């Protein structure tokens, strides 16, 4: 299993970033996704290069600003996927953001990491507005 990790300081309040990420139906920060539909505790979307993806929302914790989800249905045979997004306030205008993803088989790690990086750029574009 491969563990991917992206950690950074963002120039926005923790509350502003959490409002974006905790809305699991929101996709304006994910460049390769045009629409997300919710099915009970899952979100379903079409991702460029990946086809239909179904992610189960495992945790959406407003108090600790922590989101966890797992890809449970994909076009490719993924054995294990667990993503965790954690936000911590630094001050009123900045926060730390940690995004980790566990992936097995490791052959998909580069594609997943690329998706994380382009999504982080999408987040940065949204918070700059």
Beta strands, then each sheet from edge to edge (+ up, - down):
strand 1: 2-10
strand 2: 36-39
strand 3: 42-47
strand 4: 51-61
strand 5: 66-73
strand 6: 80-91
strand 7: 94-104
sheet 1: 1+ 7- 6+ 5- 4+ 3- 2+
end
